[in-house]
Each structure stands twice: as C-alpha cells, then as structure tokens.
Amino acid sequence: MTKELDTLATALYVRIDDVLKAQPQLAPWRPKVGIAPRLSDAELVTLAVLSALLGFTSERRWLRYAPSGLSMMFPYLPGQPDYNRRLRNACDLVRHMIRMLAADTSLWSDDVWVADSTPVECGRSRETARRSELAGWAEYGYCASHSRYFWGLRLHLLCTLGGLPVLFALSGAKADEREVLLGMLEAAPDVLAAHLDQTIIADRHYYGRLFENELTERELHLLRPARQGEPERAGAALFKPLRQTIESINQTFKSQLDLERHGGRTPAGVIIRVLTRILALTSVIWHNDQTGQLIKRSLIAYDH
C-alpha cells in the first residue's frame, strides 16, 4: 500500500475502535460466551473500506490479495464465507461511522446541499431479472443522463457541494425521487435540526407544489431548473455548472469506487457493498479534511 493509504487505514481503524469501546452496542451481535474473533470489528470495516478504495469488486479476490499486501496491518484474515457473513452483520456500524465521520468534517456545516439519484445496475439478462433474489426490489428503470434502460436499484444522495454524503437511500429503479428525498429527511430529524435554513439544489424531476411545501415546512429552500411551460425560476444561472458538480460526485462512485460493479446478488449483499463505498468516500473526505488537503474529494492518493 502507499504511505497515504496506510495512514488513512490507521486513522480509520483507530476511530472505529474508539467508537466501539465507547458504544459497544454498535458492534454486531454475537453470543456473550464463545470464542472471540481474531479479526476485530474495527479491522473488518477498515478492511472493507480498503477493498473499495483499491478497486476490488470480488470479496474472494480481495481476500486472496490481502495476505500478501496487508499482512503487516492485518496478521489474521478470515475465510471468504466468514468475512462475507460478518461484514453483512456490520451494516449498522458502517452506517453509524458514515454519519460520525461526515459530522466531523468542515464540509458538514455547508448550507447548500445537492440532491440526485444514480442507477445501481444489478443484472442485464432477463433470466437474471426473473431468478435473482433482488427481484421485487430491483426493477427496470430509465437513466435519462445516459439515455438507457437498466435493471436494478437507484442510489439517492443528498450531498454537500464538496461531495460529502449527508443522507442516502437505496430504492427500486422506478421510485419517485421526491418521495425518497422526503423519506430520507423524515428519517433524519437530527440532521435537519443541525442544518436550519438549508438550500437544496436538484434537477427538474424534483417538482410539485406539495413537494415544495413539504420542504418549506422543514425550513429547506429548493432551487431547480424550470420545467417546460414554467417561468424562469430563481438561480437559473447556477444550474448548468452545478449539474457538472452533481455528475462528478456520481462519477466518483461509479468510476473510482466501482458502484455499478458491486457484485451483490442478494439484498444484504448489495446494501453492504453500497454502504462500504459510501463509507470509503466519506473516510477519504474526512481524512483529507483532517490533514488540511485542498481538494477534499480526491481519492488519487488512496486508490493504488
């Protein structure tokens, strides 16, 4: 590993370990009487983040590589079935660390958020769509940005302009983006309480009087492009450059963190793989912020 990645891994492990010592209820459940795992939960989550940053989309290949590249940091590595099971049981811990690290950055106090969704493809053949365990949650949808249909889910993101994930959700490909956004806000009253008089910038799909009234009741101000037939709305000059900002955030997940090559075949598998990538990006922004880097959302020092 590079020196920068080694430093990030050490800082992340220490932070997770301190959190688990202070709040042991966040650790995945295991019997009180039994053999303690040789790989701690903090090491497990750190290991998963490293696999996302280094571009491994297969847990089996990652665990074959890790003994040669990470033996000094992780003297013991579990087999693939045990790693797979334990990581899926650590979903709550991963979600907690995403929020905790995000709140520990200077970007958390930004008064402008951007809202968007991006496809998470889960299969391409009709046979996969019919037989997959994801059927019923994953569905066919259309991606206007790339003018293509896909079968899978959508990752809905509410981020700062610097790309820091604030809120996120996974839904079916046809889910109404407005309903998902309102559901994300409803599920995080503590985030709203800490961000009063916030501005949300979104595309023209986030429209409707009732929807905007719901945001206004939460002291949120919506800026979006005008739809066909509407008069020009406030902030129209900002949308074209900010659209590139939103797309670049999505591209970080897709290109550098291989979101569309997640490899999940079950709901639990997809969820933890997506959460791991969100934690990887949040960890990089947190570490870059803590070390005074100019560009917070840069993965270049950590992806090789």
N, C-alpha and C positions, 0 to 999 in steps of 0.2 A: 504494500500500500504506500501511497505518498505520505509525506510528513503531514500535510494538511488533513488528509482523511484520517490518519492516525490520531491527530489532535481532536478532530470532531468526534470520533468514536469514543475517545476517552472522556471528553466533556459530556457527551450524551449519556454514557454509561453511569458516570458519577451522579448526574442529575436524576436519572431514573432510580438509581439505587437509593439516593437520599429521599426521594418521594415515597418509595416503598417502605423505608424504615419509619417515616413519619405517618404514613397512611397504609398500613399493611392490608387493609380491607380491599385495596385496589388490586392486589395480587390475584391471579386466577385461583379458584378454589382447588384445594387438594386435601386429602384426609390429614387430620392432626397427627395421627400415628402412622408412620410409614418411613420410607427411605427418602431423604431429602434429595432433590435433583442436583446433579453435579453441575449443570448449567443453570445459573440463576435466571430469574425472570428479567432482570435488567440486562444481562448478557444476551438473552434470547431476543429481546426487542431491538437492542443495538445491532445484533447480527442481521436481523431482518431489514433494518434501515440500510446497512452496508450493502446488502444484496440488491436493493433497489437502486442505490447510487451507482453501483458498479455494473448495472445493466443485466443482471441475471433474471430471466423470466421463468426459469425452471428451478424448483427447490432441490431437485435431485442433483442437477449440475452444480448448483451453488454449494451443496454440502460435499461434493467431490472436490471442488476447488478450495474450499475454506481451509482444510488441514495444511495445505502447502503455503497458502498466502497469509493465513491469520493465526497460525499455531502459537505465536508468541502472546497474542491477546486472548485467544480462546483455546486453552490447552485441552479442553474436552468439548467434543461436538456430538450431539445425539444422532441417531439414525434418522432417515427421512420420515418414516411414519411418526416417530415421537416428536420431531421438530414440527411437522405438519399439525399434529393434534394440539400441542402446547401453544403454538402461535395462534391458532383459531380461538383458543380459550382466553387469549390475552387481549381480545378486542377492546374491552372496557379500559384496560390500562393504556392501550395505544391511543384511544380517543381522549383520555384524560391528559396524556402527555402532549398531544397536539394543542389542546386548549392552553395548557400551562406554559408551554414554550412560546406560543403565539403571544400570550399576555405579557411575557417577559421581554418583549422587543419594543423598540421605539415606534415601530410601524403600527402597533396595536391602537395607538391613540389617534390615528389618521381619521379625519372627519369626512372622508369620501370613500365609499365602497363601490365596487363594480359587481354586477350580478350577471351570470351567464350559465349555460349548461353545455356539456360536450359529450359526444357519444362514447360509450364504453361497449365496444363490439364484443359479443360472446360466442359467435358462430356464424358460419356462412352457408352451410348446406341446409336444405330442407329437412334432411334426416336428423341433423343436429338439433334444429329448432323443435322437431317433433319429440325426440327422445331425451333431450337434456333435462337434468334436474332443475335447470333455471326456467324451464317452460312455465308460463303462468305469471312469472315476474318479468323476465326478459320478453320482449316483443319487437315486432317490426316498427321502425320509425324512419323519419326522413331527416337528414342533416342538410340544412339549407346552405351552410357555409361551404360544404364540399359537393353539394348537388348530388347526393347519393342516398340510397336507402341502406339500412343496416338492421341486423337483428341483435338486440341486446338491451342495454340499460343506458341511462343518462346520469352523468355526474353533475350535480348542480353545485355551483360555487358562489360564495359571497366573499370577495377578497378586497384587500386594500389595493390602492394603485400600485404599490410596490410588489404585489403578488402574494402577500401573506394571507393564507386561508383563515377566514374568520368563522364562517359556517359552511357546512357542506351536507349533501344528501345524495343517496342513490335512489333512482326511481325507474319505472318502466320507460321505454323509449317514447311512448305517447303521452306521458303525464303532462298536465298543464303546468308550464313553468311558473305561472303566477301562484297557483295553489301550493306548489312545492316551496316557493320562496316564503309565502305566508306561514306554511307549516314549520319551516326552519326558524323563522323569527318567533313563532309561538312556543317552540321547544327550548328557546334560549332567552328567557326574560332577564337573566343576569347580564348577558351581553348587551342587550338593549339598555338596561339601567346604567351601564357604564359608558354608553355612547348616545348621549342625548343630542337632538338636533342634527342627525346624521343625514348625509346626502347619498342616495343610491343612483348610480348611472347604469342603465340597462338598454337593451335594444328594443325595437318596436313591438316585440312579442309580449312585452310586459305592459299591457294597456288595460283600459277599462275604468269607468268612474268608481265602481265599487272597490276595485283593487286599489286605486289610488287613495280612496277614502280610508281603507284599512291601514295603509302606510302612514297617512297623515295622523290617524289616531295614535299611532306609535311614535309620533314625532319624527317621522322619516320623510324626506323630500325626494321625490322621484324625478330624475331627468332622463328623458328618452327622445329618440327622433320622432318626428311627426309621422303618423301613418297616412296612407293615401286618402286625400279628401279632408285632412285636418289642417288647420292653420299652423304656421311655424311655431314651435314651442321654444321655451327658454333654453339657452345653452346649446343651440343647434351647431354653432361653430366648433364646439368641443368634441362632437361625437365621432368625426372621422379619425382624428389622431388617437382618441381613446379606444376606438374599436380595435386598432392595432395593438394597444396595450392589453386588451382583453384576450385577443387571439394569441398574443405572445405568452400569456400565462397558461392558456390551454396547451400551447405547443410545448411548453416546458414539461408538462405532464405526459404528453404524447410522444415527443421525440427523445427527451433526455431521461425520462422516468418510465418509458415504455408502457404507458397506461393501456393502450389498445392491444398489447401483447401480454396481458396479465396472466393468462393461462388458467384462470379459475374455471372450475367445472361444476361447482355447487354454490349455493348462496353464501355459505360460510366462507368458502374459498375465495370468491370474488370480493366479498366485503373486506376480509383481512388484507388482501393484496392491494385494494384501493386505499385502505387506511394506511398501510405501510408507506405507500407513495406520498400520501399527504403528509405523513409524519416526516418522511425524508426531506421534502421541500421545506417544511416548517423548521426542521432542525438546521438545515443549511442557512436559512434566513436568520434564525436565532443566533447561530454561531458567527455568521458574518457581522451581524449587528453587535454582538458582544465584543468582537475583536476589532471593531472600527473599520470594516471594509466599506468601500464607497458604494459598490453595487451589491445590494443585499441578496438578490435572487440569482446569484451566479453559482452554478454547480461545477464549473470548469475545473476548479482545484480539487474536486472530490470524486469525479467520475472515472478515474483511471488509477 
